[in-house]
Amino acid sequence: MDALRLLPVLGVMLFMLPLFWPAGGDAAVATVPMSRAVTYVFGVWAVLIAAALLLWRALWLTGGPVTDGEAAQEDPL
């Protein structure tokens, strides 16, 4: 469940990564072509969708998250 909650944070960090790539202006620094940047963004998007699907399926197969009431009934301490 925690991994599903952290997935959007990971997604935001990965989507913001191209902001640190070198841009034009300095001839000594190689720039990243737009085609590679678009491929990266859609690749990250597809990986995030697949990760969310796999994590959701794993959570569903294990019976879902345990609520506070269920945890209190199982563990009396």
PEHU-V944686 format. One record per pair of residues at least 24 apart in sequence whose ideal C-beta (glycine too) atoms are under 10 Angstrom apart, sorted by the first residue. I is the first residue (numbers start at 1). J is the second residue. Records with the same first field share a line. If there is no record, write none. Layout:
# PEHU-V944686
I: J / J
This chain:
# PEHU-V944686
1: 55 / 59 / 62 / 64 / 65 / 66
2: 55 / 65
3: 51 / 52 / 54 / 55 / 58 / 59
4: 51 / 52 / 55 / 56 / 58 / 59 / 65
5: 55
6: 55
7: 48 / 51 / 52 / 55 / 56
8: 48 / 52
10: 44 / 47 / 48 / 51
11: 44 / 45 / 47 / 48 / 49 / 51 / 52
13: 44
14: 40 / 41 / 43 / 44 / 45 / 47 / 48
15: 40 / 41 / 44 / 45 / 48
17: 41 / 44
18: 44
